[in-house]
Every structure is written in C-alpha cells, then in structure tokens.
Amino acid sequence: MASSHKHVLTTTTTDESDTTRIKNFSLYHKTVELIAQGAEAKIYKDEQTIIKKRVSKSYRHDELDDRLRSERTNTETSILSRLSCTPNVTPSDDDYTITSEYIDGALLTEYIEDNPSIMEAVGDALTTVHDNDIYHGDLTTSNIIIQDNQPIFIDFGLGGYSDRVEDKAVDIYLLKKALVSKHQQVLDQAWTSFLDGYQPNNRDAVQERFHEVKQRGRYK
C-alpha cells in the first residue's frame, strides 16, 4: 500500500549534526517523532512515513564510519525495494537514511497469540525472501507486522544478499528461538503452520542446517 505522504531528511550543510538535521526537518513537519532507537539507527515517524537514520559511531574512523553506514543503508534499501513483503521505500538523497511507508498493522508478537496459524503466511513470505537469496539477520516476531492478514517484514539492518544455506538456517533458528521464548502457549501450532508455509527451493538443505545451528546454539 503506497503512502500518500513521502518526506526525506535533507542536509543543509556538510558538517551539520544528525540532531540539527532532525530539528530543522521538524520545523516543517510538526508531526515528526522519534519512535525507536537502536545501536545502529534512530527511527522517526512523520504522518504516514517512517524515517530510519543510521547514526554515526564516534569510536570508528570517519572514513570507515561513512562507508559502513552508506553500504548498510544501500543494502537495506535494495532489499526493501526488491521484495513485496516489505514496506514501500522512496528514494533519498541522504546516504544514511531510508524513507518508507508506515505500516498500519499489529506486530506479530501480539497478533500470534490469538492467530498462530498466521505463521503459515510467514513461512510463505520467508520462502520468497530466501528464494531471492536474501536473509533477514534478525528475524523475530517483533520484526514482522501483520496487515490485512499478510506479514510485512521490517528492519533488514542486519540482512543482506547470500545464497549460503547457513544464513537462511540462522533466520529460521532466530524465529524459532523467539517463538520458544515468548509464545510457548501457541508454539506447536505456530511452528507447524510455519513449516507448512516454508517451502523454498532448497528446503531440505536449510532444514538440515537449521538443526545443526540449533545444536550449536544450545552450547553457547
């Protein structure tokens, strides 16, 4: 669902701080608000737009910091643009910013308790992701939004392109780990539904590696 209001953070001078940029931006868009902050980025909401801004790390050399932030932003933007089960993105002239539509839905972590069968649709969507040789890198029930009974994957900040079975198996392991830790009451039905929907081209190889990853995880 395309958003009707798209705004991009702009830079007025090359030495302007991230905080000043946001302040200047908010002068023109009064509804902008910080809604989340992680180790790598700050997330803002402006009406029906989400703005993800990768923050600078003072402990990194300036050139390395610029390169890493730019590369990770470009990779995530490319992934979001390629997949249909992700928010729509709009171009940005800022190398460290991703602007995407706001998804009006419920986090899977809340939705699944009354609707564990939704995991079949999650499995089907993850099939598309993996068959495109893309991995998420942080696949939990908090990084999936359910909108109109369809899963929308968000936050590919740790994701990337890879045909390695290991990367895809780790996605499944992380998802199973989230189900075990947060959703014990619906775990069996949810996991069975997920496996019904998850049918990638190399399913057997991914499943085999998943069990290996799970065994390694037990001894960490």
C-alpha positions in Angstrom: 0.0 0.0 0.0 1.7 3.2 -1.2 1.9 6.1 1.2 0.4 9.4 0.2 2.9 11.5 2.2 6.6 10.9 1.5 9.3 13.1 3.1 13.0 12.8 3.0 15.5 14.1 5.6 17.7 16.7 3.9 21.2 18.0 4.7 21.7 21.8 4.5 25.4 21.8 5.3 28.1 19.1 5.1 29.1 19.5 8.8 25.6 19.6 10.2 24.9 17.1 13.0 22.2 14.5 12.9 20.4 16.2 15.8 20.4 19.5 14.0 19.1 17.9 10.8 16.2 16.4 12.6 15.4 19.7 14.3 15.4 21.5 11.0 13.3 18.8 9.5 10.7 19.1 12.3 10.3 22.8 11.7 8.5 22.0 8.5 6.9 18.7 9.6 5.5 19.2 13.1 4.3 15.5 13.4 7.8 14.0 13.2 8.6 12.0 16.3 11.3 9.6 17.5 9.6 6.2 18.0 12.6 3.9 18.4 16.3 3.9 18.9 18.8 1.1 18.5 22.5 0.6 18.4 22.7 1.4 14.7 19.8 3.7 13.9 17.1 6.1 15.1 13.6 5.6 13.8 11.2 8.6 13.2 7.6 8.7 12.2 6.2 11.6 10.2 2.5 11.2 9.4 2.4 8.0 7.2 6.2 7.9 6.7 8.9 6.1 8.6 12.4 7.6 8.5 15.4 5.4 9.5 18.6 7.3 10.1 21.8 5.4 10.7 23.8 7.2 13.4 27.5 7.9 13.3 29.8 6.0 15.7 32.4 8.1 17.3 34.7 5.2 18.0 35.1 4.4 14.3 37.4 6.3 11.9 35.4 8.8 10.0 36.0 7.3 6.5 35.2 3.8 7.8 32.1 5.0 9.6 30.8 6.8 6.5 31.5 3.7 4.3 29.8 1.2 6.7 26.7 3.4 7.2 26.4 4.1 3.5 26.9 0.4 2.5 24.4 -0.9 5.0 21.8 1.7 4.1 22.2 0.9 0.4 21.9 -2.8 1.0 18.8 -2.5 3.2 17.2 -0.1 0.7 17.9 -2.5 -2.2 16.4 -5.4 -0.2 13.2 -3.4 0.6 12.8 -2.3 -3.0 13.2 -5.9 -4.3 10.7 -7.7 -2.0 6.9 -7.3 -2.0 6.6 -8.4 1.7 8.3 -5.3 3.0 7.3 -1.6 3.3 7.5 0.5 0.1 10.5 2.8 0.0 11.1 6.1 -1.6 14.5 7.4 -2.9 16.6 9.5 -0.5 19.5 11.9 -1.3 21.0 11.1 2.1 23.3 8.1 2.1 22.4 7.2 5.6 18.6 7.5 5.5 15.8 5.2 4.5 12.3 6.6 3.9 9.5 4.1 3.8 5.7 3.9 4.2 4.2 3.5 7.7 2.6 0.0 8.0 -0.7 0.2 9.9 -0.9 -3.2 11.5 -0.1 -5.3 14.5 3.2 -6.7 15.4 3.4 -10.5 15.1 4.4 -10.8 18.7 0.9 -9.5 19.6 -1.1 -11.0 16.8 0.2 -14.6 17.0 -1.3 -15.3 20.5 -4.9 -15.4 19.0 -3.9 -16.4 15.5 -1.0 -18.9 15.5 -2.0 -20.1 12.0 -0.7 -16.8 10.6 2.7 -18.5 10.7 1.9 -20.3 7.5 1.7 -17.0 5.7 5.0 -16.0 7.5 6.6 -19.2 6.1 5.3 -18.5 2.6 6.7 -14.9 2.8 10.1 -16.1 4.1 10.2 -18.6 1.2 10.1 -15.6 -1.2 12.8 -13.9 0.8 15.1 -16.9 0.8 14.5 -17.9 -2.8 15.7 -14.4 -3.7 18.9 -15.2 -1.9 18.2 -12.7 0.8 18.5 -13.2 4.6 17.0 -11.1 7.3 19.6 -11.4 10.0 17.3 -10.6 13.0 14.1 -12.4 12.3 11.9 -12.3 15.4 8.2 -11.8 16.0 9.0 -8.1 16.7 10.3 -7.5 13.2 7.1 -8.7 11.4 3.9 -6.7 11.1 0.6 -8.2 10.1 -1.5 -6.1 7.9 -4.7 -7.5 6.3 -3.7 -11.0 7.3 -0.4 -10.6 5.4 3.1 -10.5 7.0 5.3 -7.5 6.3 9.0 -7.9 7.2 10.7 -4.9 8.7 14.2 -3.9 9.7 16.7 -5.6 7.4 19.5 -3.7 9.1 21.4 -6.9 9.7 20.3 -8.5 6.5 22.0 -9.0 3.1 22.3 -11.0 0.0 23.6 -14.6 0.3 23.0 -18.0 -1.3 24.5 -19.7 1.8 22.3 -22.3 3.4 23.8 -21.2 6.8 22.4 -17.6 6.6 18.9 -18.9 5.8 19.0 -21.5 8.5 20.0 -18.8 11.0 16.9 -16.8 10.1 14.7 -19.9 10.9 16.7 -20.5 14.1 16.1 -16.9 15.3 12.4 -17.1 14.5 12.1 -20.5 16.4 14.0 -19.1 19.3 11.6 -16.1 19.5 8.6 -18.4 19.5 10.1 -20.6 22.2 10.9 -17.7 24.5 7.8 -15.6 24.0 5.0 -17.8 22.7 5.0 -21.1 24.5 1.2 -21.4 24.6 0.9 -21.4 20.8 4.4 -22.8 20.0 3.4 -26.2 18.5 0.6 -24.9 16.3 2.6 -21.8 15.2 5.7 -23.9 14.2 3.7 -26.5 12.4 2.0 -23.7 10.4 5.3 -22.1 9.6 6.7 -25.3 8.3 3.6 -25.8 6.1 4.2 -22.5 4.5 8.0 -22.5 4.3 8.8 -24.3 1.0 12.0 -22.8 -0.5 13.8 -24.4 -3.4 16.5 -25.9 -1.1 14.2 -26.6 1.9 15.8 -29.9 2.9 19.3 -28.4 3.0 18.1 -25.4 5.0 16.2 -27.7 7.4 19.2 -29.9 7.9 21.5 -26.8 8.6 18.8 -25.4 10.9 19.1 -28.5 13.2 22.9 -28.0 13.2 22.6 -24.3 14.1 20.1 -25.2 16.9 22.5 -27.8 18.3 25.3 -25.2 18.3 23.0 -22.6 20.0 22.4 -25.0 22.9 26.0 -25.0 23.9 26.7 -21.2 23.7 
